Amino acid sequence: MTNLRRRARIAALQTLYEIDCTEHKAEEVLAHLAIERALPPEAINFARELVQDVLKNKAKIDNVVRRFAPSFPVAQMSIIDRNILRIAIFELLMDNNTPAKVAINEAVVLAKTFGSDSSPRLINGVLGSIATKYGKTNPSDQRRENGNYL
């Protein structure tokens, strides 16, 4: 299951990256990635949900990035870092199905895989600050009852 969700997060990140770079439609990009990567239906569905939810809440999520990373303007951030943060912040603050530690860890893994040398530190620092501010650092906080903190 973890591997499926990680593959879905990778597909979501690649989709959001392509959308930021081009005018391609999310569904077309995701459909292409699903075939290219031989993603199972569960991974495709999770990736689709992430992409749709991130796009729907992008303005709110970007405001969170601005508050917690004021030295790194969203528009000037690398496209990879920006979209890793968008996915993770959505999972951390708005989705009640992903434990906070998992959301942060998965974002750092994505940053190590796709980002620059400084990406993991940036991602971990921003998400750690958000988790602390919103009380997400408690290990017993495995699932949030009402995940919408924005």
Order of alpha helices (4+ residues) and beta strands (2+ residues): alpha-alpha-alpha-alpha-alpha-alpha-alpha
